[in-house]
Amino acid sequence: MGKIVKIGEYNGEVVEEKYNPLIKRKEVVIRIGHVGKSTPSRGLIRTEVSKIYGVEVERTYVRKIKTGYGIGVTVAYIHIYDSVERAKKFEPEHIIKRNEYALQALQLEEMAKKEGG
């Protein structure tokens, strides 16, 4: 059993965590349970993992999210860099854009909840 973490309203478990000294990043795999709920968003995973590891969100990138059909379990693959410069150097452009868009969508969603609720 790995470390138990909270991803928003979801419970998760760190399945794998290793440090890559050549690229200077931590590579993390988290299994998230969401039975009866939708798959957690990339933006939510990115912000919550940043909080858990105590780093800026700009150093954290969600590489891949795999959800098993009908079982309510998602596996997220995440890279956490030592610096923003290293992240920009090693992450592909499409991953950077996808994560930035997801973060903006999450912020808009939170603003809408505050205004509506």
TORTI-212482 format. One line per field, with one value per residue (C-alpha): residue number from 1; residue in one letter; x, y, z. Coordinates in Angstrom, 2 decimals, always signed. Each point is the difference from the previous one (the first is absolute). Example, Ala and Ser with C-alpha at 12.3 -4.5 7.8 and 13.67 -1.06 7.14 Angstrom:
num	(1|2)
residu	(a|s)
c1	(+12.30|+1.37)
c2	(-4.50|+3.44)
c3	(+7.80|-0.66)
END
This chain:
num	(1|2|3|4|5|6|7|8|9|10|11|12|13|14|15|16|17|18|19|20|21|22|23|24|25|26|27|28|29|30|31|32|33|34|35|36|37|38|39|40|41|42|43|44|45|46|47|48|49|50|51|52|53|54|55|56|57|58|59|60|61|62|63|64|65|66|67|68|69|70|71|72|73|74|75|76|77|78|79|80|81|82|83|84|85|86|87|88|89|90|91|92|93|94|95|96|97|98|99|100|101|102|103|104|105|106|107|108|109|110|111|112|113|114|115|116|117)
residu	(m|g|k|i|v|k|i|g|e|y|n|g|e|v|v|e|e|k|y|n|p|l|i|k|r|k|e|v|v|i|r|i|g|h|v|g|k|s|t|p|s|r|g|l|i|r|t|e|v|s|k|i|y|g|v|e|v|e|r|t|y|v|r|k|i|k|t|g|y|g|i|g|v|t|v|a|y|i|h|i|y|d|s|v|e|r|a|k|k|f|e|p|e|h|i|i|k|r|n|e|y|a|l|q|a|l|q|l|e|e|m|a|k|k|e|g|g)
c1	(+0.00|+1.28|-0.64|-3.70|-0.78|-3.09|-0.67|-2.87|-2.99|+1.72|+2.29|+3.23|+3.07|+3.55|+0.80|+3.49|+2.35|+3.55|+2.49|+1.70|+3.34|+0.96|-3.07|-0.43|-3.63|-2.15|-2.13|-3.19|-2.83|-3.22|-3.05|-3.20|-3.31|-3.18|-2.77|-3.29|+1.66|+1.61|+3.71|+1.94|+1.15|+3.59|-0.10|-1.20|+2.64|+2.72|-0.89|-0.54|+3.25|+1.84|-1.42|+0.84|+3.64|+0.29|+1.05|-1.27|-2.65|+2.26|+2.47|-2.66|-1.23|-2.61|+1.34|-2.80|-3.32|-1.25|-3.47|-1.15|-3.37|-2.82|+2.17|+0.37|+3.78|+2.38|+3.78|+1.80|+3.63|+1.62|+3.39|+1.16|+3.08|+2.66|-0.51|-2.41|+2.85|+0.66|-3.71|-0.18|+3.13|-1.10|-3.81|-1.42|-1.86|-3.35|+0.25|+0.81|-2.98|-2.35|+0.95|-0.28|-3.43|-1.18|+1.15|-1.89|-3.14|+0.24|+0.36|-3.03|-2.00|+0.91|-0.92|-3.39|-0.66|+0.81|-2.27|-2.84|+0.18)
c2	(+0.00|+3.43|+3.35|+0.94|+3.45|+2.17|+1.32|+2.44|-2.12|-3.21|-2.39|-1.05|-2.10|+0.65|-3.23|+0.96|+2.87|+0.27|+2.78|+0.31|+1.73|+0.41|+2.10|+1.30|-0.97|-2.21|-2.49|-0.89|-2.44|+0.48|-2.29|+1.97|-1.59|+1.70|-2.60|+1.58|+3.30|+1.40|-0.28|+2.74|+2.78|+0.55|+3.47|-1.37|-2.74|+2.52|+2.50|-2.61|-1.86|+3.36|+0.62|-3.53|+0.32|+3.68|+1.32|+2.66|-1.22|+1.13|-2.77|-2.76|-1.65|-2.74|-2.12|-2.54|-0.93|-3.57|-0.94|-3.60|-0.49|-0.38|-0.50|+3.56|-0.08|+2.38|-0.16|+3.33|+0.29|+3.21|+1.72|+2.47|+1.98|+1.67|+3.26|+1.59|+0.33|-3.78|-0.67|+2.29|-1.66|-3.63|-0.07|-0.15|+3.14|-1.80|-1.20|+3.53|+1.45|-2.77|+0.59|+3.79|-0.27|-2.44|+2.38|+2.90|-2.13|-0.99|+3.65|+1.01|-2.86|+1.05|+3.63|-1.10|-2.06|+3.00|+2.33|-2.50|-1.45)
c3	(+0.00|-0.97|+1.57|+0.18|-1.45|-0.47|-3.51|+0.49|+1.03|-1.14|+1.87|-1.63|+0.59|-1.17|-1.81|-1.16|+0.72|-1.28|-0.59|-3.38|+0.76|-3.66|-0.86|+3.58|+0.45|+2.19|-1.92|+1.86|-0.71|+1.99|+0.00|+0.66|+0.98|-1.22|+0.10|-1.01|-0.90|-3.13|-0.72|+1.82|-2.32|-1.05|+1.58|+3.34|+0.03|-0.90|+2.74|+2.72|-0.76|+0.09|+3.49|+1.19|-1.09|+0.99|-3.41|-2.40|-2.42|-2.91|+0.93|-0.06|-3.21|-0.37|-2.83|-0.35|+1.60|-0.51|+1.20|+0.11|-1.69|+2.51|+3.10|+1.34|+0.27|-1.77|-0.17|-0.45|-1.15|+1.22|-0.33|+2.67|-1.03|+2.18|-1.93|-2.47|-2.53|+0.06|-0.48|-3.06|-1.39|+0.34|-0.24|-3.54|-1.12|-0.26|+3.62|+1.20|-1.90|+1.16|+3.66|-0.28|-1.63|+2.69|+2.74|-1.58|-0.34|+3.68|+1.07|-2.09|+1.48|+3.57|-0.76|-1.36|+3.15|+2.24|-1.97|-0.28|+3.48)
END
